Amino acid sequence: MPASSVLADGISKCNTKSTLLMAMQRAAGIPCRFHGFTIDKPLRKGAITGLADWLAPQRTIHSWVEVSLEGRWIALEGIADDFGVFDSPDVFCARHGSNLSGIKRWLYERVIRHAMNRKVVRIRALKW
């Protein structure tokens, strides 16, 4: 999904948020790259609950963006399976895609991802 579609859609998941973040960083002249991996269910606790958690695989495909700073790549995540680095999210998605299929994929795309994003919006609106 191109960064413009992420903005137009108004909701996103980690991989498409990474696409948008990379586009913004590159527009600002910041060297960056896409890093794909999986996370285990316990790491998602609280973000994915109920039916969404039950439908989700034990390991979920996830990503982050790394930035180059003073000659080293900086990343902030915990990893279960490291798929390596990619210059393009499209290359990563073509190789690894989604690890959901059938009814689980349908439910995720049409119901669960929207519920997860609403939850994130509520969390961000909390006054700490």
MISE-636979 format. One record per residue (C-alpha): residue in three letters; x, y, z. Coordinates in nm, 2 decimals. Example, Ala and Ser with C-alpha at 12.3 -4.5 7.8 and 13.67 -1.06 7.14 Angstrom:
BEGIN
+-----+--------+--------+--------+
!  aa !      u !      v !      w !
+-----+--------+--------+--------+
! Ala !   1.23 !  -0.45 !   0.78 !
! Ser !   1.37 !  -0.11 !   0.71 !
+-----+--------+--------+--------+
***
This chain:
BEGIN
+-----+--------+--------+--------+
!  aa !      u !      v !      w !
+-----+--------+--------+--------+
! Met !   0.00 !   0.00 !   0.00 !
! Pro !   0.16 !   0.33 !  -0.10 !
! Ala !   0.20 !   0.60 !   0.16 !
! Ser !  -0.07 !   0.82 !   0.00 !
! Ser !  -0.32 !   0.54 !   0.04 !
! Val !  -0.22 !   0.50 !   0.41 !
! Leu !  -0.30 !   0.87 !   0.46 !
! Ala !  -0.62 !   0.85 !   0.26 !
! Asp !  -0.74 !   0.54 !   0.44 !
! Gly !  -0.69 !   0.71 !   0.78 !
! Ile !  -0.61 !   0.38 !   0.95 !
! Ser !  -0.32 !   0.15 !   0.92 !
! Lys !  -0.11 !  -0.14 !   1.07 !
! Cys !   0.25 !  -0.16 !   1.14 !
! Asn !   0.37 !  -0.25 !   0.79 !
! Thr !   0.17 !   0.03 !   0.62 !
! Lys !   0.27 !   0.27 !   0.89 !
! Ser !   0.63 !   0.18 !   0.82 !
! Thr !   0.56 !   0.26 !   0.45 !
! Leu !   0.43 !   0.61 !   0.55 !
! Leu !   0.71 !   0.67 !   0.79 !
! Met !   0.97 !   0.58 !   0.53 !
! Ala !   0.81 !   0.81 !   0.27 !
! Met !   0.82 !   1.10 !   0.52 !
! Gln !   1.18 !   1.03 !   0.63 !
! Arg !   1.30 !   1.00 !   0.27 !
! Ala !   1.12 !   1.33 !   0.18 !
! Ala !   1.32 !   1.49 !   0.47 !
! Gly !   1.64 !   1.34 !   0.34 !
! Ile !   1.68 !   1.09 !   0.62 !
! Pro !   1.83 !   0.75 !   0.51 !
! Cys !   1.60 !   0.47 !   0.61 !
! Arg !   1.51 !   0.11 !   0.54 !
! Phe !   1.23 !  -0.14 !   0.62 !
! His !   1.30 !  -0.43 !   0.85 !
! Gly !   1.05 !  -0.73 !   0.87 !
! Phe !   1.02 !  -0.98 !   1.14 !
! Thr !   0.76 !  -1.16 !   1.36 !
! Ile !   0.64 !  -1.10 !   1.71 !
! Asp !   0.49 !  -1.36 !   1.96 !
! Lys !   0.14 !  -1.33 !   2.10 !
! Pro !   0.26 !  -1.21 !   2.45 !
! Leu !   0.42 !  -0.90 !   2.29 !
! Arg !   0.09 !  -0.80 !   2.14 !
! Lys !  -0.10 !  -0.83 !   2.47 !
! Gly !  -0.34 !  -0.55 !   2.51 !
! Ala !  -0.33 !  -0.43 !   2.15 !
! Ile !  -0.50 !  -0.74 !   2.02 !
! Thr !  -0.77 !  -0.89 !   2.24 !
! Gly !  -1.08 !  -1.12 !   2.23 !
! Leu !  -1.17 !  -1.26 !   1.89 !
! Ala !  -0.88 !  -1.08 !   1.72 !
! Asp !  -0.63 !  -1.24 !   1.95 !
! Trp !  -0.80 !  -1.58 !   1.90 !
! Leu !  -0.78 !  -1.55 !   1.52 !
! Ala !  -0.42 !  -1.42 !   1.52 !
! Pro !  -0.14 !  -1.66 !   1.46 !
! Gln !   0.11 !  -1.74 !   1.73 !
! Arg !   0.36 !  -1.52 !   1.55 !
! Thr !   0.25 !  -1.21 !   1.36 !
! Ile !   0.44 !  -1.05 !   1.08 !
! His !   0.55 !  -0.71 !   1.19 !
! Ser !   0.79 !  -0.44 !   1.07 !
! Trp !   0.98 !  -0.14 !   1.17 !
! Val !   1.18 !   0.13 !   1.00 !
! Glu !   1.55 !   0.18 !   1.07 !
! Val !   1.72 !   0.51 !   1.02 !
! Ser !   2.09 !   0.57 !   0.96 !
! Leu !   2.25 !   0.79 !   1.22 !
! Glu !   2.63 !   0.86 !   1.23 !
! Gly !   2.71 !   0.55 !   1.03 !
! Arg !   2.49 !   0.30 !   1.21 !
! Trp !   2.13 !   0.17 !   1.17 !
! Ile !   1.90 !   0.25 !   1.46 !
! Ala !   1.60 !   0.02 !   1.53 !
! Leu !   1.35 !   0.00 !   1.82 !
! Glu !   1.17 !  -0.34 !   1.85 !
! Gly !   1.17 !  -0.69 !   2.00 !
! Ile !   1.20 !  -0.97 !   1.75 !
! Ala !   1.09 !  -1.34 !   1.72 !
! Asp !   1.19 !  -1.40 !   1.35 !
! Asp !   1.41 !  -1.16 !   1.17 !
! Phe !   1.34 !  -1.14 !   0.79 !
! Gly !   1.62 !  -0.90 !   0.73 !
! Val !   1.62 !  -0.55 !   0.58 !
! Phe !   1.46 !  -0.42 !   0.26 !
! Asp !   1.50 !  -0.10 !   0.07 !
! Ser !   1.13 !  -0.13 !  -0.02 !
! Pro !   0.82 !  -0.24 !   0.17 !
! Asp !   0.69 !  -0.38 !  -0.16 !
! Val !   0.98 !  -0.63 !  -0.19 !
! Phe !   0.91 !  -0.74 !   0.17 !
! Cys !   0.54 !  -0.79 !   0.11 !
! Ala !   0.59 !  -0.97 !  -0.22 !
! Arg !   0.83 !  -1.22 !  -0.04 !
! His !   0.65 !  -1.26 !   0.29 !
! Gly !   0.30 !  -1.11 !   0.25 !
! Ser !   0.05 !  -1.19 !   0.53 !
! Asn !   0.05 !  -1.50 !   0.75 !
! Leu !  -0.33 !  -1.50 !   0.76 !
! Ser !  -0.55 !  -1.68 !   0.51 !
! Gly !  -0.92 !  -1.77 !   0.46 !
! Ile !  -1.17 !  -1.65 !   0.71 !
! Lys !  -0.90 !  -1.52 !   0.95 !
! Arg !  -0.76 !  -1.29 !   0.67 !
! Trp !  -1.11 !  -1.17 !   0.57 !
! Leu !  -1.20 !  -1.09 !   0.93 !
! Tyr !  -0.88 !  -0.91 !   0.99 !
! Glu !  -0.90 !  -0.70 !   0.68 !
! Arg !  -1.27 !  -0.60 !   0.72 !
! Val !  -1.32 !  -0.59 !   1.10 !
! Ile !  -1.02 !  -0.65 !   1.33 !
! Arg !  -0.77 !  -0.40 !   1.18 !
! His !  -1.03 !  -0.12 !   1.21 !
! Ala !  -1.11 !  -0.22 !   1.58 !
! Met !  -0.74 !  -0.23 !   1.66 !
! Asn !  -0.69 !   0.12 !   1.51 !
! Arg !  -0.99 !   0.26 !   1.71 !
! Lys !  -0.83 !   0.12 !   2.02 !
! Val !  -0.50 !   0.29 !   1.94 !
! Val !  -0.69 !   0.62 !   1.89 !
! Arg !  -0.85 !   0.59 !   2.23 !
! Ile !  -0.52 !   0.51 !   2.40 !
! Arg !  -0.35 !   0.81 !   2.24 !
! Ala !  -0.64 !   1.03 !   2.35 !
! Leu !  -0.58 !   0.94 !   2.72 !
! Lys !  -0.45 !   1.22 !   2.94 !
! Trp !  -0.14 !   1.09 !   3.12 !
+-----+--------+--------+--------+
***
